[in-house]
Amino acid sequence: MTAAHELPPNLSYTRDHEWIAVAPGADLPEDAVRIGLSAIAAESLGEIVFVDLPEAGTTLVAGEACGEVESTKSVSDLISPAGGTVVELNPALADDPALVGKDPYGEGWLFTAVVTDLGDVLSADDYLTFTQGT
């Protein structure tokens, strides 16, 4: 698992522990971007056994629930880091939802979306500071 202090700096993070593949301060890309759950959240949840993701075509609203992650410890809402439209779900998660915890920034991504607006996102450094304070 990625150590908490090794957060990819090219991603933006939310206080709800999701990440989006938009660099902090960058313009919104025209193409779909990946969205996932941070390693810090995945580690906190324990073994992830099921993910309930929004269907392709679903309209996302930044800051609103768009799915769930179920672990051996609990069920947690996924909160969208951006507004936009879901394009693709990670097909590997249907057979192996534990990928979310094993490789949260690689093979464990959740879905892609064309983004129209970003919610309240943080840089990797700011997210790390936030998580250490809670």
N, CA, C and O atoms as a GROMACS GRO file, in nm:
protein
  536
    1MET      N    1   0.085  -0.118   0.000
    1MET     CA    2   0.000   0.000   0.000
    1MET      C    3   0.089   0.124   0.000
    1MET      O    4   0.199   0.123   0.055
    2THR      N    5   0.040   0.228  -0.062
    2THR     CA    6   0.113   0.354  -0.063
    2THR      C    7   0.111   0.414   0.077
    2THR      O    8   0.006   0.424   0.139
    3ALA      N    9   0.227   0.453   0.124
    3ALA     CA   10   0.232   0.517   0.256
    3ALA      C   11   0.162   0.651   0.249
    3ALA      O   12   0.163   0.718   0.146
    4ALA      N   13   0.100   0.689   0.359
    4ALA     CA   14   0.022   0.813   0.364
    4ALA      C   15   0.104   0.934   0.323
    4ALA      O   16   0.052   1.028   0.263
    5HIS      N   17   0.234   0.933   0.355
    5HIS     CA   18   0.316   1.049   0.323
    5HIS      C   19   0.364   1.047   0.178
    5HIS      O   20   0.436   1.138   0.135
    6GLU      N   21   0.324   0.946   0.101
    6GLU     CA   22   0.362   0.936  -0.040
    6GLU      C   23   0.243   0.963  -0.131
    6GLU      O   24   0.224   0.892  -0.230
    7LEU      N   25   0.164   1.062  -0.100
    7LEU     CA   26   0.049   1.096  -0.183
    7LEU      C   27   0.097   1.151  -0.317
    7LEU      O   28   0.184   1.238  -0.319
    8PRO      N   29   0.042   1.103  -0.427
    8PRO     CA   30   0.081   1.157  -0.557
    8PRO      C   31   0.050   1.307  -0.564
    8PRO      O   32  -0.064   1.348  -0.543
    9PRO      N   33   0.150   1.390  -0.594
    9PRO     CA   34   0.130   1.535  -0.594
    9PRO      C   35   0.052   1.586  -0.716
    9PRO      O   36   0.009   1.701  -0.718
   10ASN      N   37   0.034   1.501  -0.818
   10ASN     CA   38  -0.036   1.543  -0.939
   10ASN      C   39  -0.187   1.523  -0.929
   10ASN      O   40  -0.260   1.546  -1.026
   11LEU      N   41  -0.235   1.482  -0.811
   11LEU     CA   42  -0.378   1.463  -0.788
   11LEU      C   43  -0.429   1.569  -0.692
   11LEU      O   44  -0.352   1.628  -0.616
   12SER      N   45  -0.560   1.591  -0.696
   12SER     CA   46  -0.626   1.675  -0.596
   12SER      C   47  -0.708   1.584  -0.505
   12SER      O   48  -0.754   1.479  -0.548
   13TYR      N   49  -0.725   1.625  -0.380
   13TYR     CA   50  -0.789   1.543  -0.278
   13TYR      C   51  -0.903   1.620  -0.212
   13TYR      O   52  -0.904   1.744  -0.211
   14THR      N   53  -0.999   1.544  -0.158
   14THR     CA   54  -1.109   1.608  -0.085
   14THR      C   55  -1.098   1.577   0.063
   14THR      O   56  -1.029   1.483   0.103
   15ARG      N   57  -1.167   1.655   0.144
   15ARG     CA   58  -1.173   1.628   0.287
   15ARG      C   59  -1.254   1.502   0.316
   15ARG      O   60  -1.253   1.452   0.429
   16ASP      N   61  -1.324   1.452   0.215
   16ASP     CA   62  -1.399   1.327   0.229
   16ASP      C   63  -1.316   1.207   0.184
   16ASP      O   64  -1.366   1.094   0.182
   17HIS      N   65  -1.189   1.231   0.147
   17HIS     CA   66  -1.090   1.127   0.119
   17HIS      C   67  -1.098   1.066  -0.021
   17HIS      O   68  -1.051   0.954  -0.042
   18GLU      N   69  -1.155   1.137  -0.116
   18GLU     CA   70  -1.148   1.095  -0.254
   18GLU      C   71  -1.035   1.172  -0.322
   18GLU      O   72  -0.992   1.277  -0.274
   19TRP      N   73  -0.987   1.119  -0.434
   19TRP     CA   74  -0.890   1.192  -0.516
   19TRP      C   75  -0.945   1.204  -0.658
   19TRP      O   76  -1.030   1.126  -0.701
   20ILE      N   77  -0.896   1.304  -0.729
   20ILE     CA   78  -0.932   1.324  -0.869
   20ILE      C   79  -0.805   1.359  -0.946
   20ILE      O   80  -0.720   1.433  -0.896
   21ALA      N   81  -0.794   1.305  -1.065
   21ALA     CA   82  -0.672   1.322  -1.146
   21ALA      C   83  -0.672   1.457  -1.217
   21ALA      O   84  -0.667   1.465  -1.340
   22VAL      N   85  -0.677   1.561  -1.136
   22VAL     CA   86  -0.661   1.699  -1.182
   22VAL      C   87  -0.558   1.761  -1.089
   22VAL      O   88  -0.578   1.763  -0.967
   23ALA      N   89  -0.450   1.810  -1.145
   23ALA     CA   90  -0.345   1.869  -1.061
   23ALA      C   91  -0.398   1.993  -0.991
   23ALA      O   92  -0.477   2.068  -1.048
   24PRO      N   93  -0.356   2.016  -0.867
   24PRO     CA   94  -0.401   2.135  -0.794
   24PRO      C   95  -0.374   2.263  -0.874
   24PRO      O   96  -0.262   2.287  -0.919
   25GLY      N   97  -0.478   2.344  -0.890
   25GLY     CA   98  -0.464   2.471  -0.961
   25GLY      C   99  -0.468   2.461  -1.112
   25GLY      O  100  -0.465   2.564  -1.180
   26ALA      N  101  -0.476   2.341  -1.168
   26ALA     CA  102  -0.476   2.324  -1.313
   26ALA      C  103  -0.615   2.354  -1.370
   26ALA      O  104  -0.716   2.349  -1.300
   27ASP      N  105  -0.616   2.385  -1.500
   27ASP     CA  106  -0.743   2.400  -1.570
   27ASP      C  107  -0.812   2.265  -1.580
   27ASP      O  108  -0.746   2.160  -1.577
   28LEU      N  109  -0.943   2.267  -1.591
   28LEU     CA  110  -1.017   2.142  -1.605
   28LEU      C  111  -0.986   2.081  -1.742
   28LEU      O  112  -0.990   2.151  -1.843
   29PRO      N  113  -0.955   1.953  -1.745
   29PRO     CA  114  -0.928   1.888  -1.873
   29PRO      C  115  -1.057   1.864  -1.951
   29PRO      O  116  -1.165   1.855  -1.892
   30GLU      N  117  -1.046   1.853  -2.082
   30GLU     CA  118  -1.162   1.822  -2.164
   30GLU      C  119  -1.194   1.673  -2.160
   30GLU      O  120  -1.310   1.633  -2.173
   31ASP      N  121  -1.091   1.591  -2.142
   31ASP     CA  122  -1.110   1.447  -2.139
   31ASP      C  123  -1.152   1.399  -2.000
   31ASP      O  124  -1.136   1.470  -1.901
   32ALA      N  125  -1.206   1.280  -1.996
   32ALA     CA  126  -1.245   1.220  -1.868
   32ALA      C  127  -1.122   1.196  -1.782
   32ALA      O  128  -1.014   1.165  -1.833
   33VAL      N  129  -1.139   1.210  -1.651
   33VAL     CA  130  -1.031   1.188  -1.555
   33VAL      C  131  -1.074   1.081  -1.455
   33VAL      O  132  -1.193   1.059  -1.431
   34ARG      N  133  -0.976   1.016  -1.398
   34ARG     CA  134  -1.002   0.913  -1.297
   34ARG      C  135  -1.031   0.975  -1.161
   34ARG      O  136  -0.980   1.081  -1.125
   35ILE      N  137  -1.115   0.905  -1.088
   35ILE     CA  138  -1.151   0.942  -0.951
   35ILE      C  139  -1.135   0.817  -0.866
   35ILE      O  140  -1.168   0.707  -0.909
   36GLY      N  141  -1.083   0.834  -0.745
   36GLY     CA  142  -1.062   0.719  -0.659
   36GLY      C  143  -1.069   0.755  -0.512
   36GLY      O  144  -1.103   0.868  -0.476
   37LEU      N  145  -1.036   0.659  -0.429
   37LEU     CA  146  -1.036   0.674  -0.285
   37LEU      C  147  -0.891   0.682  -0.238
   37LEU      O  148  -0.807   0.605  -0.284
   38SER      N  149  -0.863   0.774  -0.148
   38SER     CA  150  -0.724   0.792  -0.104
   38SER      C  151  -0.673   0.670  -0.027
   38SER      O  152  -0.751   0.595   0.031
   39ALA      N  153  -0.542   0.653  -0.028
   39ALA     CA  154  -0.479   0.544   0.048
   39ALA      C  155  -0.507   0.559   0.197
   39ALA      O  156  -0.523   0.460   0.268
   40ILE      N  157  -0.515   0.682   0.244
   40ILE     CA  158  -0.543   0.707   0.385
   40ILE      C  159  -0.681   0.653   0.421
   40ILE      O  160  -0.698   0.588   0.525
   41ALA      N  161  -0.780   0.679   0.335
   41ALA     CA  162  -0.916   0.628   0.359
   41ALA      C  163  -0.919   0.476   0.348
   41ALA      O  164  -0.980   0.408   0.430
   42ALA      N  165  -0.854   0.423   0.244
   42ALA     CA  166  -0.854   0.278   0.223
   42ALA      C  167  -0.791   0.206   0.342
   42ALA      O  168  -0.841   0.103   0.385
   43GLU      N  169  -0.683   0.261   0.394
   43GLU     CA  170  -0.616   0.201   0.509
   43GLU      C  171  -0.708   0.205   0.632
   43GLU      O  172  -0.713   0.109   0.708
   44SER      N  173  -0.778   0.314   0.650
   44SER     CA  174  -0.870   0.331   0.761
   44SER      C  175  -0.988   0.233   0.754
   44SER      O  176  -1.034   0.181   0.855
   45LEU      N  177  -1.035   0.209   0.631
   45LEU     CA  178  -1.150   0.121   0.612
   45LEU      C  179  -1.117  -0.026   0.634
   45LEU      O  180  -1.203  -0.103   0.676
   46GLY      N  181  -0.994  -0.065   0.608
   46GLY     CA  182  -0.959  -0.206   0.614
   46GLY      C  183  -0.987  -0.273   0.481
   46GLY      O  184  -0.989  -0.207   0.377
   47GLU      N  185  -1.009  -0.403   0.482
   47GLU     CA  186  -1.030  -0.477   0.357
   47GLU      C  187  -1.161  -0.436   0.290
   47GLU      O  188  -1.268  -0.447   0.350
   48ILE      N  189  -1.151  -0.388   0.168
   48ILE     CA  190  -1.269  -0.344   0.093
   48ILE      C  191  -1.328  -0.466   0.022
   48ILE      O  192  -1.259  -0.534  -0.054
   49VAL      N  193  -1.456  -0.491   0.047
   49VAL     CA  194  -1.521  -0.611  -0.005
   49VAL      C  195  -1.625  -0.583  -0.113
   49VAL      O  196  -1.667  -0.675  -0.184
   50PHE      N  197  -1.668  -0.457  -0.126
   50PHE     CA  198  -1.770  -0.424  -0.227
   50PHE      C  199  -1.767  -0.274  -0.254
   50PHE      O  200  -1.748  -0.194  -0.162
   51VAL      N  201  -1.787  -0.237  -0.380
   51VAL     CA  202  -1.802  -0.095  -0.416
   51VAL      C  203  -1.931  -0.080  -0.496
   51VAL      O  204  -1.959  -0.158  -0.587
   52ASP      N  205  -2.007   0.021  -0.463
   52ASP     CA  206  -2.130   0.056  -0.534
   52ASP      C  207  -2.101   0.189  -0.602
   52ASP      O  208  -2.097   0.293  -0.537
   53LEU      N  209  -2.081   0.186  -0.734
   53LEU     CA  210  -2.040   0.305  -0.808
   53LEU      C  211  -2.155   0.360  -0.891
   53LEU      O  212  -2.248   0.287  -0.925
   54PRO      N  213  -2.148   0.490  -0.924
   54PRO     CA  214  -2.251   0.547  -1.011
   54PRO      C  215  -2.240   0.488  -1.151
   54PRO      O  216  -2.129   0.459  -1.197
   55GLU      N  217  -2.352   0.472  -1.218
   55GLU     CA  218  -2.353   0.417  -1.354
   55GLU      C  219  -2.299   0.518  -1.453
   55GLU      O  220  -2.305   0.639  -1.430
   56ALA      N  221  -2.245   0.468  -1.564
   56ALA     CA  222  -2.203   0.557  -1.673
   56ALA      C  223  -2.323   0.642  -1.715
   56ALA      O  224  -2.434   0.592  -1.727
   57GLY      N  225  -2.297   0.771  -1.736
   57GLY     CA  226  -2.403   0.864  -1.772
   57GLY      C  227  -2.461   0.939  -1.654
   57GLY      O  228  -2.534   1.036  -1.672
   58THR      N  229  -2.430   0.896  -1.533
   58THR     CA  230  -2.478   0.962  -1.412
   58THR      C  231  -2.419   1.102  -1.401
   58THR      O  232  -2.300   1.122  -1.425
   59THR      N  233  -2.502   1.198  -1.365
   59THR     CA  234  -2.455   1.334  -1.341
   59THR      C  235  -2.407   1.344  -1.197
   59THR      O  236  -2.480   1.311  -1.103
   60LEU      N  237  -2.283   1.390  -1.181
   60LEU     CA  238  -2.224   1.408  -1.049
   60LEU      C  239  -2.240   1.552  -1.003
   60LEU      O  240  -2.238   1.645  -1.084
   61VAL      N  241  -2.257   1.569  -0.874
   61VAL     CA  242  -2.260   1.701  -0.812
   61VAL      C  243  -2.150   1.704  -0.708
   61VAL      O  244  -2.146   1.620  -0.618
   62ALA      N  245  -2.060   1.799  -0.720
   62ALA     CA  246  -1.948   1.809  -0.627
   62ALA      C  247  -1.999   1.817  -0.484
   62ALA      O  248  -2.088   1.895  -0.452
   63GLY      N  249  -1.940   1.734  -0.397
   63GLY     CA  250  -1.976   1.735  -0.256
   63GLY      C  251  -2.095   1.648  -0.219
   63GLY      O  252  -2.133   1.643  -0.102
   64GLU      N  253  -2.155   1.580  -0.318
   64GLU     CA  254  -2.270   1.494  -0.289
   64GLU      C  255  -2.233   1.348  -0.305
   64GLU      O  256  -2.143   1.313  -0.382
   65ALA      N  257  -2.301   1.262  -0.230
   65ALA     CA  258  -2.277   1.118  -0.237
   65ALA      C  259  -2.306   1.065  -0.377
   65ALA      O  260  -2.404   1.105  -0.441
   66CYS      N  261  -2.220   0.974  -0.423
   66CYS     CA  262  -2.239   0.916  -0.556
   66CYS      C  263  -2.220   0.764  -0.555
   66CYS      O  264  -2.226   0.701  -0.661
   67GLY      N  265  -2.199   0.706  -0.439
   67GLY     CA  266  -2.180   0.563  -0.429
   67GLY      C  267  -2.138   0.526  -0.288
   67GLY      O  268  -2.142   0.608  -0.197
   68GLU      N  269  -2.099   0.398  -0.271
   68GLU     CA  270  -2.057   0.350  -0.140
   68GLU      C  271  -1.939   0.255  -0.154
   68GLU      O  272  -1.921   0.188  -0.256
   69VAL      N  273  -1.860   0.250  -0.048
   69VAL     CA  274  -1.752   0.154  -0.035
   69VAL      C  275  -1.779   0.075   0.092
   69VAL      O  276  -1.796   0.132   0.200
   70GLU      N  277  -1.783  -0.058   0.078
   70GLU     CA  278  -1.809  -0.144   0.192
   70GLU      C  279  -1.682  -0.220   0.227
   70GLU      O  280  -1.618  -0.280   0.141
   71SER      N  281  -1.647  -0.215   0.354
   71SER     CA  282  -1.529  -0.288   0.401
   71SER      C  283  -1.572  -0.386   0.509
   71SER      O  284  -1.690  -0.393   0.545
   72THR      N  285  -1.476  -0.460   0.559
   72THR     CA  286  -1.506  -0.552   0.668
   72THR      C  287  -1.542  -0.477   0.795
   72THR      O  288  -1.598  -0.535   0.888
   73LYS      N  289  -1.511  -0.347   0.800
   73LYS     CA  290  -1.538  -0.264   0.919
   73LYS      C  291  -1.666  -0.181   0.908
   73LYS      O  292  -1.738  -0.166   1.006
   74SER      N  293  -1.694  -0.128   0.788
   74SER     CA  294  -1.805  -0.033   0.776
   74SER      C  295  -1.845  -0.012   0.630
   74SER      O  296  -1.784  -0.066   0.538
   75VAL      N  297  -1.949   0.069   0.613
   75VAL     CA  298  -1.991   0.116   0.482
   75VAL      C  299  -1.975   0.267   0.481
   75VAL      O  300  -2.022   0.335   0.572
   76SER      N  301  -1.908   0.320   0.380
   76SER     CA  302  -1.884   0.464   0.370
   76SER      C  303  -1.934   0.517   0.238
   76SER      O  304  -1.920   0.452   0.134
   77ASP      N  305  -1.991   0.637   0.243
   77ASP     CA  306  -2.033   0.703   0.120
   77ASP      C  307  -1.913   0.750   0.040
   77ASP      O  308  -1.812   0.791   0.097
   78LEU      N  309  -1.924   0.743  -0.092
   78LEU     CA  310  -1.830   0.809  -0.181
   78LEU      C  311  -1.888   0.946  -0.209
   78LEU      O  312  -2.004   0.959  -0.246
   79ILE      N  313  -1.807   1.048  -0.192
   79ILE     CA  314  -1.851   1.185  -0.216
   79ILE      C  315  -1.780   1.236  -0.341
   79ILE      O  316  -1.657   1.232  -0.348
   80SER      N  317  -1.854   1.284  -0.437
   80SER     CA  318  -1.792   1.327  -0.562
   80SER      C  319  -1.705   1.450  -0.541
   80SER      O  320  -1.748   1.549  -0.482
   81PRO      N  321  -1.581   1.445  -0.591
   81PRO     CA  322  -1.493   1.561  -0.579
   81PRO      C  323  -1.521   1.668  -0.684
   81PRO      O  324  -1.462   1.776  -0.681
   82ALA      N  325  -1.613   1.637  -0.778
   82ALA     CA  326  -1.638   1.730  -0.888
   82ALA      C  327  -1.778   1.711  -0.942
   82ALA      O  328  -1.843   1.609  -0.921
   83GLY      N  329  -1.822   1.813  -1.013
   83GLY     CA  330  -1.944   1.801  -1.091
   83GLY      C  331  -1.906   1.752  -1.229
   83GLY      O  332  -1.797   1.779  -1.278
   84GLY      N  333  -1.997   1.679  -1.292
   84GLY     CA  334  -1.968   1.629  -1.426
   84GLY      C  335  -2.051   1.507  -1.456
   84GLY      O  336  -2.157   1.486  -1.398
   85THR      N  337  -2.001   1.425  -1.549
   85THR     CA  338  -2.074   1.307  -1.595
   85THR      C  339  -1.982   1.185  -1.590
   85THR      O  340  -1.870   1.187  -1.641
   86VAL      N  341  -2.032   1.079  -1.529
   86VAL     CA  342  -1.957   0.953  -1.523
   86VAL      C  343  -1.946   0.895  -1.663
   86VAL      O  344  -2.045   0.887  -1.737
   87VAL      N  345  -1.824   0.853  -1.699
   87VAL     CA  346  -1.800   0.795  -1.831
   87VAL      C  347  -1.779   0.644  -1.823
   87VAL      O  348  -1.839   0.569  -1.900
   88GLU      N  349  -1.695   0.600  -1.730
   88GLU     CA  350  -1.656   0.459  -1.724
   88GLU      C  351  -1.634   0.417  -1.580
   88GLU      O  352  -1.582   0.493  -1.499
   89LEU      N  353  -1.674   0.293  -1.548
   89LEU     CA  354  -1.644   0.234  -1.418
   89LEU      C  355  -1.523   0.144  -1.435
   89LEU      O  356  -1.499   0.089  -1.542
   90ASN      N  357  -1.446   0.128  -1.329
   90ASN     CA  358  -1.330   0.040  -1.333
   90ASN      C  359  -1.381  -0.105  -1.335
   90ASN      O  360  -1.431  -0.154  -1.234
   91PRO      N  361  -1.368  -0.174  -1.449
   91PRO     CA  362  -1.423  -0.309  -1.459
   91PRO      C  363  -1.353  -0.410  -1.367
   91PRO      O  364  -1.414  -0.510  -1.331
   92ALA      N  365  -1.229  -0.385  -1.329
   92ALA     CA  366  -1.155  -0.478  -1.244
   92ALA      C  367  -1.215  -0.489  -1.105
   92ALA      O  368  -1.196  -0.589  -1.037
   93LEU      N  369  -1.288  -0.385  -1.061
   93LEU     CA  370  -1.342  -0.385  -0.924
   93LEU      C  371  -1.458  -0.482  -0.906
   93LEU      O  372  -1.486  -0.523  -0.794
   94ALA      N  373  -1.524  -0.518  -1.015
   94ALA     CA  374  -1.635  -0.613  -1.004
   94ALA      C  375  -1.586  -0.747  -0.950
   94ALA      O  376  -1.654  -0.812  -0.871
   95ASP      N  377  -1.467  -0.789  -0.993
   95ASP     CA  378  -1.411  -0.916  -0.949
   95ASP      C  379  -1.320  -0.903  -0.828
   95ASP      O  380  -1.303  -0.998  -0.752
   96ASP      N  381  -1.262  -0.784  -0.809
   96ASP     CA  382  -1.164  -0.766  -0.702
   96ASP      C  383  -1.174  -0.626  -0.640
   96ASP      O  384  -1.088  -0.541  -0.665
   97PRO      N  385  -1.279  -0.601  -0.559
   97PRO     CA  386  -1.294  -0.468  -0.498
   97PRO      C  387  -1.179  -0.432  -0.405
   97PRO      O  388  -1.158  -0.314  -0.376
   98ALA      N  389  -1.105  -0.530  -0.357
   98ALA     CA  390  -0.991  -0.504  -0.268
   98ALA      C  391  -0.881  -0.424  -0.338
   98ALA      O  392  -0.794  -0.368  -0.270
   99LEU      N  393  -0.883  -0.417  -0.472
   99LEU     CA  394  -0.786  -0.336  -0.546
   99LEU      C  395  -0.788  -0.191  -0.499
   99LEU      O  396  -0.686  -0.122  -0.503
  100VAL      N  397  -0.904  -0.144  -0.454
  100VAL     CA  398  -0.916  -0.005  -0.407
  100VAL      C  399  -0.818   0.019  -0.293
  100VAL      O  400  -0.758   0.127  -0.286
  101GLY      N  401  -0.800  -0.077  -0.206
  101GLY     CA  402  -0.707  -0.063  -0.096
  101GLY      C  403  -0.565  -0.103  -0.131
  101GLY      O  404  -0.469  -0.046  -0.078
  102LYS      N  405  -0.550  -0.201  -0.219
  102LYS     CA  406  -0.418  -0.250  -0.256
  102LYS      C  407  -0.341  -0.152  -0.342
  102LYS      O  408  -0.220  -0.137  -0.327
  103ASP      N  409  -0.410  -0.084  -0.433
  103ASP     CA  410  -0.344   0.006  -0.529
  103ASP      C  411  -0.436   0.125  -0.558
  103ASP      O  412  -0.484   0.140  -0.671
  104PRO      N  413  -0.462   0.211  -0.456
  104PRO     CA  414  -0.563   0.316  -0.471
  104PRO      C  415  -0.536   0.418  -0.581
  104PRO      O  416  -0.629   0.478  -0.634
  105TYR      N  417  -0.409   0.440  -0.616
  105TYR     CA  418  -0.378   0.540  -0.718
  105TYR      C  419  -0.345   0.477  -0.853
  105TYR      O  420  -0.313   0.547  -0.950
  106GLY      N  421  -0.353   0.345  -0.860
  106GLY     CA  422  -0.324   0.274  -0.984
  106GLY      C  423  -0.444   0.194  -1.028
  106GLY      O  424  -0.544   0.249  -1.074
  107GLU      N  425  -0.434   0.062  -1.013
  107GLU     CA  426  -0.539  -0.028  -1.059
  107GLU      C  427  -0.669  -0.017  -0.979
  107GLU      O  428  -0.773  -0.068  -1.022
  108GLY      N  429  -0.664   0.049  -0.863
  108GLY     CA  430  -0.783   0.059  -0.778
  108GLY      C  431  -0.867   0.183  -0.797
  108GLY      O  432  -0.950   0.215  -0.712
  109TRP      N  433  -0.847   0.255  -0.909
  109TRP     CA  434  -0.932   0.372  -0.935
  109TRP      C  435  -1.078   0.328  -0.942
  109TRP      O  436  -1.107   0.212  -0.969
  110LEU      N  437  -1.171   0.421  -0.917
  110LEU     CA  438  -1.313   0.386  -0.910
  110LEU      C  439  -1.386   0.407  -1.042
  110LEU      O  440  -1.446   0.313  -1.095
  111PHE      N  441  -1.381   0.528  -1.094
  111PHE     CA  442  -1.451   0.559  -1.219
  111PHE      C  443  -1.388   0.681  -1.284
  111PHE      O  444  -1.308   0.751  -1.222
  112THR      N  445  -1.426   0.705  -1.410
  112THR     CA  446  -1.381   0.826  -1.479
  112THR      C  447  -1.502   0.916  -1.502
  112THR      O  448  -1.616   0.869  -1.510
  113ALA      N  449  -1.474   1.045  -1.513
  113ALA     CA  450  -1.581   1.142  -1.537
  113ALA      C  451  -1.527   1.259  -1.618
  113ALA      O  452  -1.411   1.298  -1.606
  114VAL      N  453  -1.614   1.314  -1.702
  114VAL     CA  454  -1.585   1.442  -1.765
  114VAL      C  455  -1.629   1.547  -1.664
  114VAL      O  456  -1.745   1.551  -1.624
  115VAL      N  457  -1.535   1.631  -1.625
  115VAL     CA  458  -1.556   1.724  -1.514
  115VAL      C  459  -1.598   1.862  -1.566
  115VAL      O  460  -1.537   1.917  -1.658
  116THR      N  461  -1.702   1.916  -1.505
  116THR     CA  462  -1.747   2.051  -1.540
  116THR      C  463  -1.708   2.153  -1.434
  116THR      O  464  -1.694   2.272  -1.463
  117ASP      N  465  -1.690   2.105  -1.310
  117ASP     CA  466  -1.644   2.195  -1.203
  117ASP      C  467  -1.586   2.111  -1.091
  117ASP      O  468  -1.632   1.999  -1.065
  118LEU      N  469  -1.486   2.166  -1.025
  118LEU     CA  470  -1.425   2.099  -0.910
  118LEU      C  471  -1.491   2.146  -0.781
  118LEU      O  472  -1.530   2.262  -0.768
  119GLY      N  473  -1.502   2.055  -0.689
  119GLY     CA  474  -1.548   2.091  -0.556
  119GLY      C  475  -1.432   2.152  -0.478
  119GLY      O  476  -1.336   2.203  -0.536
  120ASP      N  477  -1.443   2.144  -0.348
  120ASP     CA  478  -1.340   2.196  -0.258
  120ASP      C  479  -1.228   2.093  -0.250
  120ASP      O  480  -1.238   1.997  -0.173
  121VAL      N  481  -1.122   2.111  -0.328
  121VAL     CA  482  -1.013   2.014  -0.332
  121VAL      C  483  -0.886   2.072  -0.272
  121VAL      O  484  -0.867   2.194  -0.265
  122LEU      N  485  -0.800   1.982  -0.230
  122LEU     CA  486  -0.674   2.017  -0.164
  122LEU      C  487  -0.556   1.959  -0.241
  122LEU      O  488  -0.570   1.860  -0.313
  123SER      N  489  -0.442   2.020  -0.225
  123SER     CA  490  -0.318   1.962  -0.277
  123SER      C  491  -0.281   1.844  -0.188
  123SER      O  492  -0.339   1.826  -0.080
  124ALA      N  493  -0.186   1.763  -0.232
  124ALA     CA  494  -0.141   1.649  -0.152
  124ALA      C  495  -0.090   1.695  -0.015
  124ALA      O  496  -0.123   1.635   0.087
  125ASP      N  497  -0.009   1.801  -0.013
  125ASP     CA  498   0.044   1.851   0.114
  125ASP      C  499  -0.067   1.900   0.206
  125ASP      O  500  -0.065   1.871   0.326
  126ASP      N  501  -0.164   1.974   0.150
  126ASP     CA  502  -0.274   2.024   0.232
  126ASP      C  503  -0.362   1.910   0.282
  126ASP      O  504  -0.412   1.914   0.395
  127TYR      N  505  -0.382   1.810   0.198
  127TYR     CA  506  -0.463   1.694   0.239
  127TYR      C  507  -0.393   1.618   0.352
  127TYR      O  508  -0.457   1.577   0.448
  128LEU      N  509  -0.263   1.600   0.339
  128LEU     CA  510  -0.188   1.531   0.444
  128LEU      C  511  -0.197   1.608   0.576
  128LEU      O  512  -0.216   1.548   0.682
  129THR      N  513  -0.183   1.740   0.569
  129THR     CA  514  -0.196   1.823   0.689
  129THR      C  515  -0.336   1.807   0.748
  129THR      O  516  -0.351   1.795   0.870
  130PHE      N  517  -0.439   1.808   0.663
  130PHE     CA  518  -0.577   1.791   0.707
  130PHE      C  519  -0.595   1.656   0.778
  130PHE      O  520  -0.655   1.650   0.885
  131THR      N  521  -0.544   1.550   0.719
  131THR     CA  522  -0.566   1.418   0.777
  131THR      C  523  -0.488   1.398   0.907
  131THR      O  524  -0.531   1.322   0.994
  132GLN      N  525  -0.378   1.465   0.922
  132GLN     CA  526  -0.301   1.454   1.045
  132GLN      C  527  -0.366   1.532   1.158
  132GLN      O  528  -0.341   1.505   1.275
  133GLY      N  529  -0.449   1.629   1.120
  133GLY     CA  530  -0.517   1.711   1.221
  133GLY      C  531  -0.648   1.654   1.269
  133GLY      O  532  -0.709   1.706   1.362
  134THR      N  533  -0.693   1.544   1.204
  134THR     CA  534  -0.823   1.485   1.243
  134THR      C  535  -0.807   1.351   1.306
  134THR      O  536  -0.907   1.289   1.344
   0.00000   0.00000   0.00000
